[in-house]
Amino acid sequence: MTDRFAPPPARGCSATPVLKERGQHEVFCGLTGIIWLHRKMQDAFFLVVGSRTCAHLLQSAAGVMIFAEPRFATAILEETDLAGLADAQQELDRVVRELLERRPDIKQLFLVGSCPSEVIKLDLANAAERMSAEFAPHVRVLNYSGSGIETTFTQGEDACLAAMVPVLPRSEARELLLVGALPDVVEEQAVGLLEAMGIGPIRVLPAPNREAEYGLGPGTVYALTQPFLTDTHEALSRRGARHISAPFPFGEEGTTAWLWAIAQEFGVSPKTFHAVTEKPRARARKAVAQAAETLNGKSVFLFPDSQLEIPLARFLTRECGMTAIEVGAPFIHRAVMQADLDLLCEGPTIAEGQDVDKQLDRCRAASPDLTVCGLGLANPLEAEGLTTKWAIELVFTPVHFYEQAGDLAGLFSRPIRRRALLDHEGAV
Amino acid sequence: MKLTVWTYEGPPHVGAMRVATAMKGLHYVLHAPQGDTYADLLFTMIERRNHRPPVTYTTFQARDLGADTGNLFKSACLEAYARHQPEAMIVGASCTAELIQDDPGGMSETLGLPVPVIPLELPSYQRKENFGADETFYRITRALAKPMARSDRVTANLLGPTGLGFRHRDDITEVTGLLMEMGIEVNVTAPYGASPSDIARMGHAHFNVLMYPETGEAAARWMEKELGQPYTKTVPIGVGATRAFVAEVAELAGVAPRLDDSRLRSPWYSASVDSTYLTGKRVFLFGDGTHVAACARLARDEMGFEVVGLGCYNREQARLLRGVARDFGVEALITDDYLEVERCIEELAPELILGTQMERHIGKRLGIPCAVISAPVHVQDFPARYSPQMGIEGANVIFDTWVHPLVMGLEEHLLTMFREDFEFHDEAGASHHGGKAKPRPETGGQPPVPPGGIEEEKKQATAIEIVWLPAAEKELRKIPFFVRGKARRNTELFAGERGVSEISVDTLYEAKAHYAR
């Protein structure tokens, strides 16, 4: 079904030795995921148990404060909480009681662990259990860690979804589960295409609210929509559900391969598959082609950030004609990343972890046409004359599946077009 | 444990970063986990800095905790020195590292680095960002500044400007100009733009100008005591305060007071008849203590506003603000609880808020105009143009800035007069703010459309009637509102050009692909 594309490379990157680095990381911690998770689960509240730094991070990452009272907050630890841990638990009970009194709309509460709460070993699992008993059935209380000593950026979503898996009831039904918090418009497109092939019932994790939840069991098959959901993947496997391995649904090729893997699982005929995907495929191809005019023949260097780097490098090299110099990822989980690594043609350095100064040295030496990096690095590199794409936009923008393939390519071509447009004489 | 939604100040190590990032030749080794690097983007994105902050984060992980975070810190220090070759270093812990008690100061001493290494003790669970900046600057000054002979000419140091400060960049220029007019040279401006070797020669100055007490007072006090340099107490924001500042400086420096006010326009602008509509406008002020105190006097004495409430988020300035509030006959709101500030504003229902970027959001929600007078700030508070708050030009800038969010005089009257008009009504917003004029929400009855008007012409251009199918209409609504209009126009144009009269979901996406870039 991926006939239109070049055949998979004879030697993909799955056997490439990985450059493992240890040093200063320039990435967000897992708390950042709360910014999109709280919009996705409309009856959930995220309570970070942490420090002023955690609250400041959430505020800075959110960028704008659209909501007077968003469905997240930080319980900031103070000196007195650090003195005795029993008190910290009582304090947490008090804060949660006040919160739930003020926000009766909350049906699920996530206690989110942070660096300080992990270091002082504040037991949030125990707290969640105690509170669940107190507030059931109205409110379910779960916990996960978004701490920077354990998670990077998108791993926070993974930890959150993984925490939800054990509480789903058991079911024997044969169902398809799509895993990952996607923007509604994107999620509905995917569900629409799969339903048009006759596949169903289709469930999504996270469900938009508790009422929409479902069961799990050996009849469940699941497809990951995001490459960072490794703990969730393992938690689902433990519940007997079966993973449909596929490249991630970025670009026309990724989306087709991802849909085809699911279609095969459900015995959809090639004819039906073709009939459903033909038109959107053509549109994706057309839209990508326009951006690819700018990207074709250009080189790209990806700093580790959101964990999307390997599938994106596959998209940029195979569909947009770019050459990858280095593809950095915070961590590489083979079971999840295999299909994309197989498709990514041998050549780029595959790096795991980070020593940011050394990586910057390599980047400057390679002088790529486009550098994909975090917000802390983008302006300094632009000032040095490199063209950059800030990676966080790849997480905050609808980029999955056919109808967004052109937008995805556009995110990378726009900085290059912009630099060509501007007279750089006067810039820094 | 304190439940916090939004915060006015970051943790104290972010204050230390504001000092380090403002300086040159100084490097900060911060014992911290990886997530703390988010703070870099405050400087690179909000302030548009073209360099990374000079900060090395040791990036310890959970698996290091039982093992050797101490060695991690030591090797990070050595590598940072080797790579950046700073004149001096500051070392400290973020909130998490404070808990593991590695003692960065003690460890760095054992490394034998050939430059001064200044340890910082910033209690993350008690204090906040402004304290962190003030304490860091004080520690650096204390470690490096020495008593020395006064310069031959009368000179002064400018104290307090940091990275991420509200208009610090331009205030430095303005204050430097004020001093120059009196024949006083600036010896060192610090921390902003100073290197450790500049700090070392601060003792040459005859006196200090304390621009921002929030971030420079501890150093100013120490220098007064140890280096014998008096410092200014007046913050020159507003015409009156600028004149008082000039008099104070003249006294400290032993020179004649002199102020070139040939560029000063704000008093005339305020007196001119168009400004009559500003009279008695009810304003609420909130921000850091220094800016609020200065701006409250300016609002009353130079703009003719009525101050209905004021407050600050930094407790360090609570006394100052309570004094000012008494003078105005109002109660000072001293809190860092954003929701409390919002409640207070809602209750007072002022016509204008002078606040921080936090109050800008409150204003937006409550529909009250807001101008920013203090940190915390956002990217739009770092304008490309010269835009100080202090001195003569600062007064001009403030007049424009505070008047801008308001609906202008005559327009205000017309909006009131034609309250029932379908497009010229009180919800339409000020005409100089851009954005589409909102038609009055329909209350039955069609607004009169001028015959043969613009709407008519548009309709004739697209000869066929285009209909949106319900599914497509629904799909369109999923597109973010700020691009929805464009998507609708493009799709209709696309359909019109192809003679398609019914827009389906497919048409919508065909058009999207067609216009994709």
Interface residues (C-beta under 8 A of the other chain):
Chain A: G23 Q24 H25 E26 V27 F28 C29 G30 L31 T32 V49 S51 R52 T53 A55 H56 L57 Q59 S60 A61 V64 M65 I66 A68 E69 P70 A73 T74 A75 I76 L77 E78 E79 D81 L82 A88 E91 L92 R94 V95 E98 L99 C115 P116 E118 V119 I120 S147 G148 I149 E150 T152 D184 V185 E188 K279 P280 R283 A284 K286 A287 Q290 A291 D357 G374 L375 G376 L377 A378 N379 P380 E382 A383 E403 G406 D407 G410 S413 R414 R417 V428
Chain B: M1 K2 L3 T4 V5 W6 T7 E9 G10 P11 H13 V14 P33 Q34 G35 D36 T37 Y38 A39 D40 L41 L42 T44 M45 R48 R49 N50 H51 R52 T56 Y57 T58 T59 F60 Q61 A62 L65 A76 E79 R83 S94 C95 T96 L99 I100 P123 S124 Y125 Q126 K128 L339 E342 M358 H361 I362 R365 E475 K478 I479 D506 Y509 E510 K512 A513 H514 A516 R517
